[in-house]
Structure formats: C-alpha cells, structure tokens
Amino acid sequence: MSFEDIFSSKGRVKVLKVILLRGEINLTSIIKETGLNYVLVSKHIDYLKSCNIIEEIKLGRVKIYRPNWVDPRVRYIEEMLRVLNE
C-alpha cells in the first residue's frame, strides 16, 4: 500500500476524513456525512481495513469503524488532514 493508493480516490479520502474526525462511527453515519452510496462506502472501508488504516468493531449486529491509532501512519495522516484544514 502506498500513499498514492490511499489518496487516489476522492471518495476514499472523504470516508477516511469522516472516520478520523469522528473517532468512531457506523456505516450509516459515514454514508450520510460523505454523501456517497452504500456500495462505494463499503468498498472504501474494505480497502482501508485491508491497509490497516481503520479497524472494525462489532457490537452485536452493529459495526463501528475507527482509526487504527496503533499504526503510526494513521497519526501522520490525521496530522496532515488537520494541517490542510487550517
């Protein structure tokens, strides 16, 4: 996984940004906040999980997504987004 792969899609960046800003969020909320459809959000989440950038937590039937703060790349991405938004 490379920098270009993670940021090659506007939709993926939107999904990642929402997850980083919210800390923990479910799929329905990601769809509402990004304006993307279910299929696109699911694909982006699957990709980000495969890169170990986000993690999925199952609470009964509900899945919650959050940044994988253990991975140092996530801290760098979060810092970059914060600086760019200032």
Residue pairs with C-beta under 8 A, 6 or more apart in sequence:
1 50
1 51
5 51
6 12
6 16
6 48
6 51
6 53
6 77
7 13
9 44
11 34
11 36
11 40
11 41
11 44
12 44
12 47
12 48
14 34
14 35
14 36
15 30
15 34
15 36
15 41
15 44
15 45
15 48
16 44
16 48
16 53
16 54
16 77
17 81
18 25
18 29
18 30
18 33
18 34
19 25
19 30
19 48
19 54
19 65
19 66
19 67
20 67
20 74
20 77
20 78
20 81
22 29
22 33
23 66
23 67
24 57
24 64
24 65
24 66
25 33
25 64
25 65
25 66
26 62
26 63
26 64
26 65
27 38
27 41
27 42
27 45
27 63
27 65
30 36
30 41
30 45
30 65
31 37
31 38
31 41
34 41
36 44
45 54
45 56
45 65
48 54
49 55
49 56
52 68
52 71
53 67
53 68
53 71
53 73
53 74
53 77
54 65
54 66
54 67
54 68
55 65
55 66
55 67
55 68
56 63
56 64
56 65
57 63
57 64
57 65
57 66
58 64
67 74
67 78
68 74
69 75
